[in-house]
Amino acid sequence: MPFEVEAVCVLPDHIHTIWSLPEGDDDYPARWRKIKGIFSREYRAAGGSDGEAGASRRRRREVEVWQRRFWEHRIRDVDDFYRHVEYIHFNPVKHGHVTSLADWPWSSFHNHVKQGWIEPDWGTIEPNDIVNLDGGE
């Protein structure tokens, strides 16, 4: 199930990604199931706790670290893509984890800077055009 990660940011309680899937393939749910399954097995093997899962989660063998749902948005055009990349990259500042994106290591921001796509000092102030993209964190 191939896909390319265009942007990603991992935070303590959620993750944001933009993926490119092969033409004609829109099976995001299957990919998330695989990612969650692999992560959950590795998490448990490393000594991670499943937390206080309710009966429903125990029946489904779900780890408490994952939400059951995810928010999906199909990128409409180049401007929409860039707004979402900026939203993803700005999230650690938005949530108060850092004041400079350079200080947040779990983000594709650093790769985008290396590629010359983003300036290293970008993201100290929230860009105006990304504030309404919150899809239900």
DRENPA-3360 file (N, C-alpha, C; in nm, 2 decimals, always signed):
BEGIN
1 = MPFEVEAV = +0.08/-0.12/+0.00/+0.00/+0.00/+0.00/+0.09/+0.12/+0.00 ~ +0.14/+0.16/-0.11/+0.24/+0.27/-0.12/+0.17/+0.41/-0.10 ~ +0.25/+0.50/-0.04/+0.21/+0.64/-0.04/+0.33/+0.72/-0.01 ~ +0.32/+0.85/-0.04/+0.43/+0.94/-0.01/+0.39/+1.04/+0.10 ~ +0.47/+1.06/+0.19/+0.44/+1.16/+0.30/+0.49/+1.30/+0.25 ~ +0.40/+1.39/+0.23/+0.43/+1.52/+0.18/+0.47/+1.61/+0.30 ~ +0.40/+1.60/+0.41/+0.42/+1.67/+0.53/+0.37/+1.59/+0.65 ~ +0.44/+1.61/+0.76/+0.40/+1.54/+0.88/+0.45/+1.61/+1.01;
9 = CVLPDHIH = +0.37/+1.61/+1.11/+0.41/+1.66/+1.24/+0.35/+1.57/+1.35 ~ +0.44/+1.52/+1.44/+0.39/+1.43/+1.55/+0.40/+1.52/+1.67 ~ +0.28/+1.52/+1.74/+0.27/+1.59/+1.87/+0.24/+1.49/+1.98 ~ +0.25/+1.53/+2.11/+0.22/+1.44/+2.21/+0.09/+1.37/+2.21 ~ -0.01/+1.43/+2.16/-0.15/+1.37/+2.16/-0.21/+1.36/+2.03 ~ -0.14/+1.40/+1.92/-0.20/+1.38/+1.78/-0.09/+1.39/+1.68 ~ -0.13/+1.35/+1.56/-0.04/+1.36/+1.44/-0.11/+1.42/+1.32 ~ -0.04/+1.49/+1.24/-0.10/+1.55/+1.12/-0.01/+1.50/+1.01;
17 = TIWSLPEG = -0.07/+1.46/+0.90/+0.00/+1.42/+0.78/-0.07/+1.47/+0.65 ~ +0.01/+1.48/+0.55/-0.04/+1.49/+0.41/+0.02/+1.38/+0.33 ~ -0.06/+1.30/+0.27/-0.01/+1.19/+0.19/-0.05/+1.21/+0.04 ~ +0.04/+1.16/-0.04/+0.00/+1.14/-0.18/-0.01/+0.99/-0.21 ~ -0.12/+0.95/-0.26/-0.15/+0.81/-0.29/-0.14/+0.79/-0.44 ~ -0.12/+0.67/-0.48/-0.12/+0.64/-0.63/-0.25/+0.68/-0.69 ~ -0.25/+0.71/-0.82/-0.36/+0.75/-0.89/-0.47/+0.65/-0.88 ~ -0.59/+0.69/-0.85/-0.71/+0.60/-0.84/-0.72/+0.53/-0.70;
25 = DDDYPARW = -0.63/+0.55/-0.61/-0.63/+0.49/-0.48/-0.66/+0.59/-0.38 ~ -0.77/+0.57/-0.30/-0.80/+0.66/-0.19/-0.83/+0.59/-0.06 ~ -0.76/+0.47/-0.04/-0.78/+0.39/+0.08/-0.70/+0.44/+0.19 ~ -0.73/+0.56/+0.25/-0.67/+0.61/+0.36/-0.69/+0.52/+0.49 ~ -0.82/+0.48/+0.51/-0.84/+0.40/+0.63/-0.75/+0.27/+0.64 ~ -0.73/+0.20/+0.53/-0.65/+0.08/+0.54/-0.51/+0.11/+0.58 ~ -0.46/+0.22/+0.53/-0.32/+0.27/+0.56/-0.31/+0.30/+0.71 ~ -0.41/+0.38/+0.76/-0.41/+0.41/+0.90/-0.42/+0.29/+0.99;
33 = RKIKGIFS = -0.50/+0.19/+0.95/-0.51/+0.06/+1.03/-0.38/+0.00/+1.04 ~ -0.30/-0.01/+0.92/-0.17/-0.07/+0.92/-0.07/+0.01/+1.01 ~ -0.07/+0.14/+1.00/+0.02/+0.22/+1.08/-0.01/+0.21/+1.23 ~ -0.14/+0.21/+1.26/-0.18/+0.20/+1.40/-0.14/+0.06/+1.46 ~ -0.17/-0.04/+1.37/-0.13/-0.18/+1.42/+0.01/-0.20/+1.44 ~ +0.10/-0.15/+1.35/+0.24/-0.17/+1.36/+0.29/-0.09/+1.48 ~ +0.24/+0.04/+1.49/+0.29/+0.12/+1.61/+0.25/+0.05/+1.74 ~ +0.12/+0.01/+1.74/+0.07/-0.05/+1.87/+0.15/-0.17/+1.91;
41 = REYRAAGG = +0.18/-0.26/+1.82/+0.27/-0.38/+1.85/+0.40/-0.34/+1.90 ~ +0.47/-0.24/+1.83/+0.60/-0.19/+1.87/+0.59/-0.12/+2.01 ~ +0.49/-0.04/+2.03/+0.47/+0.03/+2.15/+0.46/-0.07/+2.27 ~ +0.38/-0.17/+2.25/+0.36/-0.27/+2.36/+0.49/-0.35/+2.38 ~ +0.56/-0.38/+2.27/+0.69/-0.46/+2.28/+0.80/-0.38/+2.36 ~ +0.79/-0.24/+2.35/+0.88/-0.15/+2.41/+0.84/-0.12/+2.56 ~ +0.73/-0.19/+2.60/+0.68/-0.17/+2.74/+0.58/-0.06/+2.76 ~ +0.52/-0.01/+2.65/+0.41/+0.08/+2.65/+0.29/+0.02/+2.71;
49 = SDGEAGAS = +0.21/+0.10/+2.79/+0.09/+0.06/+2.85/-0.03/+0.09/+2.76 ~ -0.13/+0.00/+2.76/-0.25/+0.03/+2.68/-0.34/+0.13/+2.75 ~ -0.31/+0.17/+2.87/-0.40/+0.26/+2.94/-0.52/+0.20/+2.99 ~ -0.62/+0.28/+3.03/-0.74/+0.23/+3.08/-0.85/+0.22/+2.97 ~ -0.84/+0.12/+2.89/-0.94/+0.10/+2.78/-1.07/+0.04/+2.84 ~ -1.18/+0.09/+2.78/-1.31/+0.04/+2.82/-1.33/-0.09/+2.75 ~ -1.45/-0.15/+2.78/-1.48/-0.28/+2.73/-1.48/-0.29/+2.58 ~ -1.54/-0.18/+2.52/-1.54/-0.18/+2.37/-1.40/-0.18/+2.31;
57 = RRRRREVE = -1.31/-0.10/+2.36/-1.17/-0.10/+2.31/-1.11/-0.24/+2.34 ~ -1.13/-0.30/+2.45/-1.07/-0.43/+2.48/-1.12/-0.53/+2.38 ~ -1.25/-0.54/+2.35/-1.30/-0.63/+2.25/-1.24/-0.62/+2.12 ~ -1.21/-0.49/+2.08/-1.15/-0.46/+1.95/-1.00/-0.47/+1.95 ~ -0.94/-0.49/+2.06/-0.80/-0.49/+2.08/-0.73/-0.36/+2.04 ~ -0.80/-0.25/+2.08/-0.75/-0.12/+2.05/-0.67/-0.06/+2.16 ~ -0.56/+0.00/+2.13/-0.47/+0.07/+2.22/-0.53/+0.21/+2.25 ~ -0.53/+0.24/+2.38/-0.58/+0.37/+2.42/-0.52/+0.49/+2.36;
65 = VWQRRFWE = -0.39/+0.48/+2.31/-0.32/+0.59/+2.25/-0.39/+0.64/+2.12 ~ -0.47/+0.56/+2.06/-0.53/+0.60/+1.93/-0.67/+0.64/+1.94 ~ -0.71/+0.75/+1.87/-0.85/+0.78/+1.86/-0.90/+0.69/+1.75 ~ -1.03/+0.66/+1.76/-1.10/+0.57/+1.66/-1.11/+0.64/+1.53 ~ -1.12/+0.77/+1.53/-1.15/+0.84/+1.40/-1.03/+0.92/+1.35 ~ -1.04/+0.97/+1.23/-0.94/+1.06/+1.18/-1.01/+1.15/+1.09 ~ -0.95/+1.27/+1.06/-1.01/+1.37/+0.98/-0.94/+1.36/+0.84 ~ -1.02/+1.35/+0.74/-0.96/+1.34/+0.60/-1.01/+1.46/+0.52;
73 = HRIRDVDD = -0.92/+1.51/+0.45/-0.95/+1.62/+0.36/-0.87/+1.60/+0.23 ~ -0.94/+1.61/+0.12/-0.88/+1.59/-0.01/-0.83/+1.73/-0.05 ~ -0.70/+1.74/-0.08/-0.64/+1.87/-0.12/-0.70/+1.91/-0.26 ~ -0.75/+2.04/-0.26/-0.82/+2.08/-0.38/-0.72/+2.14/-0.49 ~ -0.62/+2.21/-0.45/-0.53/+2.28/-0.54/-0.40/+2.31/-0.47 ~ -0.31/+2.38/-0.54/-0.18/+2.41/-0.49/-0.19/+2.50/-0.36 ~ -0.28/+2.60/-0.37/-0.29/+2.69/-0.25/-0.34/+2.62/-0.13 ~ -0.44/+2.53/-0.15/-0.49/+2.44/-0.04/-0.38/+2.36/+0.02;
81 = FYRHVEYI = -0.30/+2.30/-0.07/-0.18/+2.22/-0.03/-0.09/+2.30/+0.06 ~ -0.05/+2.42/+0.02/+0.04/+2.50/+0.10/-0.02/+2.54/+0.23 ~ -0.15/+2.58/+0.23/-0.21/+2.61/+0.36/-0.21/+2.50/+0.46 ~ -0.24/+2.38/+0.41/-0.23/+2.26/+0.50/-0.09/+2.23/+0.54 ~ +0.01/+2.24/+0.46/+0.14/+2.22/+0.50/+0.18/+2.31/+0.61 ~ +0.14/+2.44/+0.59/+0.17/+2.54/+0.69/+0.10/+2.51/+0.82 ~ -0.03/+2.47/+0.81/-0.10/+2.43/+0.93/-0.03/+2.32/+1.01 ~ +0.01/+2.22/+0.93/+0.07/+2.10/+1.00/+0.20/+2.15/+1.06;
89 = HFNPVKHG = +0.28/+2.22/+0.99/+0.41/+2.26/+1.05/+0.40/+2.36/+1.17 ~ +0.29/+2.44/+1.17/+0.28/+2.54/+1.27/+0.22/+2.48/+1.40 ~ +0.17/+2.36/+1.40/+0.10/+2.30/+1.51/+0.17/+2.30/+1.64 ~ +0.30/+2.27/+1.64/+0.38/+2.27/+1.77/+0.38/+2.41/+1.84 ~ +0.38/+2.51/+1.76/+0.38/+2.65/+1.81/+0.24/+2.68/+1.86 ~ +0.14/+2.64/+1.78/+0.00/+2.67/+1.81/-0.04/+2.61/+1.94 ~ +0.01/+2.49/+1.97/-0.02/+2.42/+2.09/+0.07/+2.45/+2.21 ~ +0.16/+2.54/+2.19/+0.25/+2.59/+2.30/+0.37/+2.50/+2.33;
97 = HVTSLADW = +0.40/+2.40/+2.25/+0.51/+2.31/+2.28/+0.65/+2.38/+2.25 ~ +0.65/+2.48/+2.16/+0.77/+2.55/+2.13/+0.73/+2.69/+2.08 ~ +0.83/+2.78/+2.08/+0.80/+2.91/+2.02/+0.86/+2.93/+1.88 ~ +0.95/+2.83/+1.85/+1.02/+2.83/+1.72/+1.01/+2.69/+1.66 ~ +0.97/+2.68/+1.54/+0.96/+2.54/+1.48/+1.09/+2.47/+1.47 ~ +1.20/+2.55/+1.47/+1.33/+2.49/+1.46/+1.35/+2.40/+1.59 ~ +1.28/+2.43/+1.69/+1.30/+2.35/+1.82/+1.21/+2.23/+1.83 ~ +1.13/+2.20/+1.73/+1.04/+2.08/+1.73/+1.10/+1.98/+1.63;
105 = PWSSFHNH = +1.16/+1.87/+1.68/+1.23/+1.78/+1.59/+1.13/+1.68/+1.51 ~ +1.01/+1.67/+1.56/+0.92/+1.56/+1.50/+0.83/+1.62/+1.39 ~ +0.89/+1.68/+1.29/+0.81/+1.75/+1.19/+0.89/+1.75/+1.06 ~ +0.82/+1.74/+0.95/+0.88/+1.75/+0.82/+0.93/+1.89/+0.79 ~ +0.90/+1.99/+0.88/+0.94/+2.12/+0.86/+1.09/+2.13/+0.83 ~ +1.17/+2.05/+0.90/+1.32/+2.05/+0.89/+1.36/+2.00/+0.75 ~ +1.29/+1.90/+0.70/+1.32/+1.86/+0.56/+1.28/+1.96/+0.46 ~ +1.17/+2.03/+0.48/+1.13/+2.13/+0.39/+1.22/+2.25/+0.39;
113 = VKQGWIEP = +1.28/+2.28/+0.51/+1.39/+2.39/+0.51/+1.51/+2.34/+0.43 ~ +1.55/+2.22/+0.45/+1.67/+2.16/+0.38/+1.65/+2.17/+0.23 ~ +1.53/+2.15/+0.19/+1.49/+2.15/+0.04/+1.49/+2.29/-0.01 ~ +1.48/+2.39/+0.08/+1.47/+2.53/+0.04/+1.33/+2.57/+0.01 ~ +1.23/+2.50/+0.06/+1.09/+2.53/+0.04/+1.04/+2.62/+0.14 ~ +1.10/+2.62/+0.26/+1.05/+2.71/+0.37/+1.18/+2.77/+0.43 ~ +1.16/+2.90/+0.48/+1.27/+2.97/+0.54/+1.29/+2.91/+0.69 ~ +1.41/+2.90/+0.74/+1.43/+2.84/+0.87/+1.36/+2.91/+0.98;
121 = DWGTIEPN = +1.34/+3.05/+0.97/+1.27/+3.12/+1.07/+1.12/+3.13/+1.05 ~ +1.06/+3.06/+0.95/+0.92/+3.07/+0.93/+0.85/+3.01/+1.05 ~ +0.73/+3.06/+1.08/+0.64/+2.99/+1.18/+0.65/+3.04/+1.32 ~ +0.72/+3.16/+1.34/+0.72/+3.21/+1.48/+0.59/+3.29/+1.51 ~ +0.52/+3.33/+1.40/+0.39/+3.39/+1.41/+0.29/+3.31/+1.32 ~ +0.17/+3.29/+1.37/+0.07/+3.21/+1.30/+0.03/+3.28/+1.17 ~ +0.05/+3.22/+1.06/+0.00/+3.28/+0.93/-0.15/+3.29/+0.93 ~ -0.20/+3.40/+0.88/-0.35/+3.43/+0.88/-0.43/+3.33/+0.80;
129 = DIVNLDGG = -0.38/+3.28/+0.70/-0.46/+3.19/+0.61/-0.47/+3.05/+0.65 ~ -0.42/+3.01/+0.77/-0.43/+2.87/+0.81/-0.51/+2.85/+0.94 ~ -0.56/+2.96/+1.00/-0.62/+2.95/+1.13/-0.75/+2.87/+1.12 ~ -0.82/+2.86/+1.01/-0.95/+2.80/+1.00/-0.95/+2.65/+0.95 ~ -0.83/+2.59/+0.95/-0.82/+2.46/+0.89/-0.83/+2.35/+0.99 ~ -0.85/+2.38/+1.12/-0.86/+2.28/+1.22/-0.98/+2.19/+1.19 ~ -0.95/+2.06/+1.17/-1.05/+1.96/+1.13/-1.10/+1.88/+1.25 ~ -1.08/+1.93/+1.37/-1.14/+1.86/+1.48/-1.03/+1.79/+1.57;
137 = E = -0.92/+1.86/+1.59/-0.82/+1.80/+1.68/-0.88/+1.78/+1.82;
% end
